[in-house]
Structures are given as structure tokens and as C-alpha cells.
Amino acid sequence: MKKNLFRLFQGIGFLIALAILVFLIRMPQLEGRAQHLDLLAIYSDPFIWYGYGIAGLFFAAYYQGIGLLGLIGENQLYSKSGIKLLVRLRNWTIAFGFSVLFAGIFIYTFHAQEDDPAGFLALCLIAVLASTIVIGVSLKMKKRIRLQYE
């Protein structure tokens, strides 16, 4: 029963990741400053590519989180592989958080005067806060696992 529940969570996580990927591909054509541009002009923007790089970091951390659910489902969280997975999750999340922070600083500093960056900056703040929470939880879990392991 518990194993099936975690498989269900993994499946839901996969569907969420798929929805996010579709959103990332479709969104630049519908919103923002690239709304009336052709596909070549949209996808040749370096900031769009930077956003896709940040998305890669997000998906790497997300994959580690799904792997963590797999270890919990198999009752193997309190093992060396659990510690390694938590360290990888923390590292990917740190990279994601700093990348989003730098994107927010870039937009705040270099946005056009007619643009309103408040929404993007709020999303950056939420993403950095969420990554900080994930980092804190992973550090606390790693500490608990090490105490159980020793």
C-alpha cells in the first residue's frame, strides 16, 4: 500500500514536470515582450535560453526529489544512498536558487523603462524562498539520517 502511494506521487510528479515543460515551450509565444515576434526572434533571445538553463537546474532538482520519494517508498531513506541523494538535491537546489536570484537582479537592473518587472521579481523571490526551504529541509533530513546511520 505504502509503495503504491509513493508510485502514485511519482506519477503525479512526472505529470507536473510534463506540464511545466509544455508551459516553458508555449509561454514565450503568448506573454510578455515576445508576444508579437516570430519564432526565430523569440528563441534567439539569450535571456530565454538562460531561462531554459534555469529550468534544467529545476528539473535536475525535481528528479532528485522524485528519487527521494522512491527511497522513502522502499524504506531506504536511512542509508548512504539517501545521504548522497539529499546532497545532490541540495546542490541542484542551490544552483537553481542562485540562478533565479541572478536573473531577478539582471531584470531589475536592465529592464526597459516601459516594462514593469514587479511580477517577474515576485516570482523570483518566491522561487528563491522555496529553494531556501528545500535546502533547509534537506540539511535537516541529512543530519537526521546521519544520526540514525551512525
Secondary structure, DSSP 8 states (H G I E B T S, - for coil): -HHHHHHHHHHHHHHHHHHHHHHHHHGGGTSGGGTTS-HHHHHT-HHHHHHHHHHHHHHHHHHHHHHHHHHHHTT-SSSHHHHHHHHHHHHHHHHHHHHHHHHHHHHHHH--TT---HHHHHHHHHHHHHHHHHHHHHHHHHHHHHHHH-
